[in-house]
Amino acid sequence: MNCRHQALRILLEPDPAVKAALSLALQQAVEANPGAFITDAERQEALSLTPEQQAAMPGRPARPLLVPAKQVPSRTPFTLEGRAALLHAICHIEFNAINLALDAVWRFGGMPAEFYRDWLQVAGEEALHFNLLHEHLHSIGWRYGDFEAHDGLWTMCDKTKDDILARMALVPRTLEARGLDATPLIQDKLTRAGDLRAVEILNVILRDEVGHVRIGNHWFHHLCNERGLNATQIYPGLVKQYEAPRLRPPFNEAARKAAGFTEDELAFLLGVD
């Protein structure tokens, strides 16, 4: 099984349903045979994109229309269309998260085998999240692509394509970790709107996302230790260098601690010296 090449092939797949199915199948294949899914030669192999692949990166459908984040309208979840727009926005995040995990697998060679197993697990779980949300969105009369969306997650993925340390710092443990803070607030609104199925789905997503952020934290600290860097000290410079957003409270401190954030890292988020 050539997992890094497979991850690249799935990443380039434009159909969301096919991408999700292939991601889940690859995750299951790895879980069935974890000791033989990637060879030492494959770990070390430097993969490159053809011009055609570069132009198609990442594979995604013609819709949703991508616009700047500030142009995506904010809608109330207390109308059916507004709730559909909110679910669509989360569905779009999960679709992008599949791509982010697959990109980490194919792009960064020379990492321990556990790195690739971890991110293939993430890709499969993000695919499950996408499927759950899309099924629910369809049940209330909409589909993925029916609303506008923005490309913030993939933009940071592209910015950090040449530095695995920056990728681990700024994608899973910065942008994706925002979901740990936002999900309980969204669940409260959806509960008041009467959409208990959406709340159940977000319970699954929050549980899994704690694990995904923990994986990002683990590999960020692994790389810092390998390079003799202080993780807490290096992080603010990476935020500035790559123009990542400085996160604002409220923070889900319990979830962040479960995901591996240290007291010093939480203090930085809270602006405590």
N, C-alpha and C positions, 0 to 999 in steps of 0.2 A: 504494500500500500504506500503510495507516494503522497503523503498528506500535505506537504507544503504546496505541491503542484495542484492537488485537488482543491486546497483552500483558495488558490488564485483563480482556478476555473469557476468555483462557486461565487467568488467575489465579483467576477465579471458577468455573471448571469443577471439579465435585466428583469426577469419575471419574479416578483416577490414570492409567489406561492412556490415556484420551483426552487428559488434560492433557499427558502425556509425548509423545504423537504430535503434538499441535498445536505444542508447543514445538519439537520437532525440525523440523517442517515450516516454521515461521517462521524458525528459524535458517538452514535451507537456502535459503529464499527470499531472505534478506538476503545470504547469501554469494554467491548467483547474481547479485545486482544491488546491490552495496554502495553505489553512488553515488546511487541513486534511492529508497532505502527509506524515507527520512524527510525531510519538507520543513521549511524554516525555520519556517513557520507552525505545523506540528505540534510542533516542538521547544519553541516558546514557549507552546503552548496549555496552559491550566490545566484539568486534568481533575478532576472531582469525582464522588463516589459518590452514588447514590440511596440512600434508607433501606434498600431491599431488598438492594442490593449490599453496603452496610455490614454488614448482618446476615449475609450469606453470605461474608464475607471472612475467611480465604481459602477458596476452594472445596476441600473435602476430603470423603472418604467418612465414613459413620457410624462405621466402625471403621478404625483402632484406637481403643480407649477411651483418652482422654488423662487422665493422672493427674499429680500433682506428681512431679518428678524423683526425689525420695528414695523414692517408693513404687514405682518401677520396679525389680523384683527383679534382682539381679545373678546371672547363671547361668554355669556353667562351659561352655566350648566343647568339653569332652571327653566330653559326651553329645550325642546327636543333637538332642534338644529344646533343650539349652542352646546348641548351635551355631546352631540355627534362630532362637533368641531373639536371639543376637548379630547374625546377618545381618539380622534384622528391624529391629533398632535402627539399623543403618547404612542400611538401605533407607528407614527413616522420615526419617533425616537428609537423604538425597538427595531425597526427595519434598519436604521443607520447603525445600531449597535451590533447587528449581525455582521455588517460590513467592517466595522472597526475591529472586531475579534478576528475575522478572517484575514484582514490586512496584517495584523500583528503576526499571524502564523506564517504567511508566505514571505513577508518582507524582511524579517530579522533572523538571519542565520546565526549559527554558532552558539545558540542558547541551549541550556539543559533540556532533555526530553520532556521534563515536567512542564516547562514553559509552553510547549506546543500542546500538550494534553490539556493544560489549564485553559488555554484560549479556544481550543476546539470545544471544550465543555461549555464555555461562555457562549460561543456561536450557536450551539444547539439549544441552549436555554433561552437565548434571545429570540431564536426562531420560534420556540414554543410560545413565548410571550406575544410575538407578532401574530401568530395564528389565533391565540385566544382573543386578543383585542379585535382582530379583523372579523372573526366570526361574530363577536358581539356587535360590532359596528354594523355589520351586514344585517343582523337581526332587527336593528332599529331603522333600517332603510338606507344606509349609506355604505360606501366602499372606500378603501384606501385609494387616494388620488382625487377624491371629490372636493377637497379643500386645499388652499394654498399652504405651503410649509416653507421652512427655512433650512439652511444647510450648515448651521453652526458646528455640529459635531464633526462632519466630514472635513470642514475647513481646518479645524485644529488637527485632525488626523493627517491632512496633507502637509500642514506646516511642520509637523514633527516627523516626517517620513525619513529623515536622515539621522535621527537621534533617538534611539530606543529609550534612553533615560528620560528625555523630555516627553516621549509618548506615554510612558508609564506614569509620569508625574501629572500630566495635564489632561489626558483623556479619561482613563478609568477613575482616577482618584480626585479629579477636579470637576470636569464637566458631567461625567456619569454619576459622580457622588452627589450631585445636586438633587438627583432623584430621591436619595435617602431623606433629604430635608423636605422636599416638595410633596412626596406621595401621601403622608398622613393628612396634610392640608387638603389635597385633592379628594382624598377619601371622605373627609368630613363633608365637603360640598356635595359629593355624589350620594352620600347617605341622606343628606337633607333633600336632595332631588329625587330620592326614591329608587336609585339605580343600584340595587344591592349586588347584582351580578358583576357590575363593574368594580365594586368594592372588593368582591371576592378575587377577581382577576388581579387587582392591584396588591392584594395580600400575597399572592404567588410571586408577583414581580418584585415586591419589596424584599421578601425572603431571599430570593435568588440574587438580587442586586447587592445585598450585603456581602454575599460570597464573591461576586464579581469585583466589587471595590476592594475586598480583602486580597484578591488575586493581584490587582494592580498595585496595592500597597506592598505586598510581598515582593514582587519583582522590582519595584522601585527601590526598596531597601536593599534587596540583593545586589542590584547594580551599583548603588551607592557604596555598599561595603566592599564590593569588588574593586571599585575605583578609589577607595580611600576618602570618600566624601561624607560630610555630615548631612544627612537627609533633611533635617529641619532647616539648616542654614542654606542649602543649595536651592530649596524650593522657591523662595521669593524671587530669586534671580531668574529662574525659568519662567515664572509667571510674567515677569517684566519683559524678558527677551522675546517670548512668543505671544505677548499681548493676550494672555488668558484673562478671563474675568476674575476680579477679586470678589470672592463669594460673600454674600451678605446674610446675616441671621434673619429668621431663627434657624438654628441647626438642630438636627436630630442627633443629639450627642450620644444617646444610647446606641443607635444604629451605627454611627461613625466609630464608636469604640469597638463594637462587635466586628466592624470591617477593618480593624487594625490601626486606626489612627491613634497616635500617642498623645499624651497629655500636652506635650510641647506643640504638637501640630494643631491640636484643638485650640490651644491658647493663641496661636498665630491667627487662626480663623476668627477668633473672638476679639482680636486686636489687643490681647493682654501681653504686656511686656514681661 
